Amino acid sequence: MANIDALQGPMRAPASGKAPTSAVVFAHGYGSNGDDLISLAPFFAHALPDAIFYSPNAPDPWEGGMMGGRQWYSLAGFDPDAIQRDPLRMGETFRAMNERVVKAAVRLDLFLDQILAAHSLAPERLALIGFSQGTIMSLHVGLRRAQKIGAILGFSGALSAADKLPGEIKTKPPVALVHGAEDPVIPVRATVETEKVLKDLGVPVQSMIIPGLQHGIDNAGANFGAAFLREHVG
């Protein structure tokens, strides 16, 4: 079996007890780690009983300093209050972080290659689930892989550089986006704008905006995501 060592983090074997026929990779948010989203594996396993779940730790220690916290890249210069006040600053803010996203993407991309090789899975049997910064990473990597993956499910995220995507997109996997209408960290309009960009590029995309939800994942969003994954990699 090929080594899976580009990133480290928890894994959950298929609930069915059989050899995996698909793989799901969680990408956690800023300041969290792989132990956070792997807790969702039993829920999604109801929809994907033959899937193996991986939840890698992001490559860098969290700059916030909490023990065990990780980050895909630094959020230096990110001011959620400023982009809430001035919508025009949102695209500029995410674009300014794109070089950091590109650097972090190398490790995540290799990790995905290793998972597919280790389990002898075709690319279309792979799904990415991201939250916040992890959604930014999942969209960046998933849309630029040479071979189309099965699905991308993103919660509370955005595109890091929407203006660069038309020249860099390589494949168009189905995408589902979920966002809380009252998100104080990444405004819900980030998902609205992401959906428009993806549709304009011919990416099959659907979204769910959840009234009253802030920066998180609730039952409605999780159920929406599980149905989406069952359709595309189940």
N, C-alpha and C positions, 0 to 999 in steps of 0.2 A: 504493500500500500504506500502511496506517495505521502511524504511528510506534509503536515499542515502546521507550519511554523512561522508564516509571515506575520501573524498576529496571534495573541494568546487570549483565552477566555473560555467561559463555560460552554458545554455542548449538551444537548439532550437527544438521545436516540429515539427512533420512531416509536410511537405509542403502540403500534401494532406488533412490535417485537420482530418484525421482518427486516430484511435489508432495505435501505432507503431507496425510494424511487424518485425522490425529489429532495432538495435542500433549501432551507430558509436561513438567511443571514440577517440578524438584527444589527442595526447601527445606532448606538445610543447617543444621547444628547451630551452637550457640553457640561463637564463637571461630574458626570455619572460614570458608569463602567458597565462591563458586560453582565454583571450580576443583576442589573436592573431589568433590562428587557427580557432576559431569559425566563423571567417569571411569567411571561406571557405565552411561553411555549406550550404548556398544557392546554390553554384555551384554544390556540390555533391548531393544536393537534387534533381537536375534534373535527376540524374541517380537512386536515391533512394528516391522517393517521400513519401514513407511510413516509412522512418527511422527517429528515434529521435537521435539528435546529442548532445553529451556531450563534453565539453572541460575543464577538471579540471585544477586548478592551482597545480603545483608541490608542494610537502609538505614543502620545505624549502625556506626561503628568499634568494634572490640572493646574493652571497658573493661579487659581484661587487658593491653592495650598492645602485643601482638605485631603487627608490621608485616603488613598484609594481612588480619588477622583481622577478622571482622564479627559483628554480633549483630542479631537481630530486635528484641531489647529487653534491658534490663539484668536481670541475675540478682542484684542486690543483695538480701540477705536470704535467699538460697537456701542451705540447709545440707543437703547430701545425707546426711551422717552422722546428723543429727538426725531426718530422716524415715525413715531405716533403723531407728533405735532406737525411734521412736514412730510407728506407722502412722497414728495419729489426726491427726498434724501434716501429713500429705501433702496432703489436700484443702485445708486452710487455707493451706498454703504456695503451692500453685498458684493458689488463688483470690486471694491477695494480689497476684499479678502480672497479674491479668486486665486491668486498665486499660492496662498496657503492651502487652499482646497486642492489645487493641482498637485502640490507636493505630497499631501496626505493620501491622495488617491492612488499613488503608486503601490503602497502597502496593501490597501484594501483590494485593489485589482488583482494583485498577486495572490492574496488570500482566497479570492473567489476561484482563481485558476486551480489552486491546490485542492480545494474542496471538490471541484468537479472531477479532477484527476483521481483523487483518493477514493471516490465512490463510483467512478466510471459513469458519470451522469452527463447527459447532453446539456448544453447551455440553456435550452428552453425548459429544463427541469429545475432551474434556480430562480428563487425569488428573493428580493431585498425588501426589508421592512426598516424604515428609518423613523427616528423621532428628532425633530428640531435640527440641530447640527447634523445629526445622522441622516435626516432626510436630504439635506443639502448634499451630503456625501453620496448617498444612494442615487440621487438624480444625476449627479455629475458622472459617476462611474458607470451606472447602468446604461445611460444613453450613449456612451462613448466606446463601449466594448464592441469588438469586431464582429462577434457572433451574438445574436439577439438572445437575451435571457427571457425567462418566463413571465416575470411581472415585477413591478416596483410599487410598493405601498408606502406612502409618505404621510406622516402625521406632523402637523405644525411646522412646516418647513418652507423652503423657497429655492429658487435657482440662484446660484452664486454669481453668474454672469450671463444673463439671458441674451445679451447682444452677441456673445461669442458662440452660443449654441448652434445657430444655423450653419456655421462653418465647420463645426466640430462633431456634430451628431453623426453616428455611424449606423445605429440601429434604432428601431422604434418599438420597444416592448410596451405592452399595455401598462398604464399608470393609473393608480387611484390615489387621490389626495384627500386628506381629512384635516379640518382646521376648526378650532373654536372661534366663534364669532367675537368673543371678548378677550382674545389672546393679547396680553400686555407686553409680550416679549417679541414675537414675530407677528406683525399685524396680519389679520385674515386676508387683506388684499394681496398679500404675497401669494397665497394659493390661487386667488382669482386671476392674478396676472400670469402665474405659472401655467395655469390651465389654458389660458388664451395663447401663450407662446407655443405650448406643445400642440394644441389643435392646429395652429397655423403651420406647423411643421409636419402635420400628418400623423402625429403620435396619438394612438387611441387612449383617451384620458377621460376619467370621470371624477367628480369631486363630491364631497359632503361637507357642508358648513353646519356646525352644531351650535344652535342658539344657547347663550349663557355659559358656554364652556370657555375656560381660560387656556393656559398652556399645559395641555395634558391629553390623556387618552381616556375616554369614557366607554361605557358598554355599547352605546350606539355606534361609535366609531369603530370599535373593535369588531362588532358584528358585521358592519359594512365591509371592513377589511377582510374578515374571514370568508365571506361570501365571494369576494373578488378573487382571493387566492384559490379557493376551491374551484372556481371557474377556469383559472388559467394554469395552475400547477397541481390540481387535485387528481 
